[in-house]
């Protein structure tokens, strides 16, 4: 899991998915750079963990089919984009 502080005093253990809802809340139905999602999530929520952890969580959300991706997922956060899955079928 991940360790978080409560009131700057207590250290609590939370599940790996502790920040997932915050990441998902930053995503839209339009592709955005993963680095942008991570940096906005950290800034808006004052998250003390680093971008590598949140980037890993984004990749896990893609593997769970909770996000869609384009680009090179196995590279840095600047090399792929993410969006929320469509609720309707997409035609190309």
C-alpha positions in Angstrom: 0.0 0.0 0.0 0.9 3.6 0.3 1.6 5.6 3.5 -0.2 8.9 4.1 -0.1 11.3 7.0 -3.1 12.4 8.9 -2.9 15.8 10.6 0.9 15.8 10.1 1.1 13.4 13.1 -0.2 9.9 12.3 1.1 7.8 9.5 -1.6 5.5 8.0 -1.4 2.7 5.5 -3.8 2.9 2.6 -4.4 0.7 -0.4 -2.5 1.2 -3.6 -5.6 2.7 -5.1 -5.9 5.5 -2.5 -5.4 8.3 -5.1 -7.2 6.7 -8.0 -10.4 8.7 -7.6 -8.5 11.9 -7.5 -6.7 10.9 -10.8 -9.9 9.9 -12.4 -11.5 13.2 -11.4 -8.9 15.1 -13.4 -9.5 13.0 -16.6 -12.0 14.0 -19.3 -13.4 12.4 -22.4 -10.6 14.1 -24.5 -7.1 12.8 -24.6 -4.6 14.7 -22.3 -1.0 14.1 -21.6 -0.5 11.8 -18.6 2.0 14.3 -17.2 -0.6 17.0 -17.1 -3.1 14.8 -15.2 -0.5 13.9 -12.7 0.9 17.4 -12.1 -2.6 18.8 -11.7 -3.6 16.1 -9.3 -0.6 16.7 -7.1 -1.1 20.5 -7.2 -4.8 20.6 -6.6 -4.8 18.0 -3.8 -1.4 18.8 -2.2 -0.4 15.2 -2.5 3.1 14.5 -1.0 3.8 11.5 -3.2 5.9 11.8 -6.3 4.8 11.8 -9.9 6.2 8.3 -10.5 3.7 6.7 -8.1 0.8 8.5 -9.6 2.0 7.7 -13.1 2.1 4.0 -12.2 -1.4 4.3 -10.9 -2.6 5.8 -14.2 -1.0 2.9 -16.1 -2.8 0.5 -13.7 -6.1 2.2 -14.4 -5.5 1.7 -18.1 -4.8 -2.0 -17.5 -8.1 -2.2 -15.6 -10.0 -0.6 -18.5 -10.9 2.4 -16.4 -9.0 4.7 -18.8 -8.1 4.7 -22.5 -4.7 5.5 -23.8 -2.8 6.5 -26.9 0.9 6.7 -27.3 3.7 4.7 -25.7 2.5 3.6 -22.3 5.8 2.0 -21.4 7.7 5.2 -21.6 7.6 8.5 -19.6 4.4 10.3 -18.7 5.0 12.7 -21.5 4.9 9.9 -24.1 1.2 8.9 -23.7 -2.2 10.5 -23.3 -5.2 9.3 -21.4 -9.0 9.9 -21.4 -12.0 8.4 -19.7 -13.7 5.6 -21.6 -16.6 6.5 -23.8 -20.1 5.5 -22.7 -21.0 5.0 -26.3 -19.5 3.1 -29.2 -16.8 5.0 -31.1 -16.8 4.8 -34.9 -13.7 5.5 -36.9 
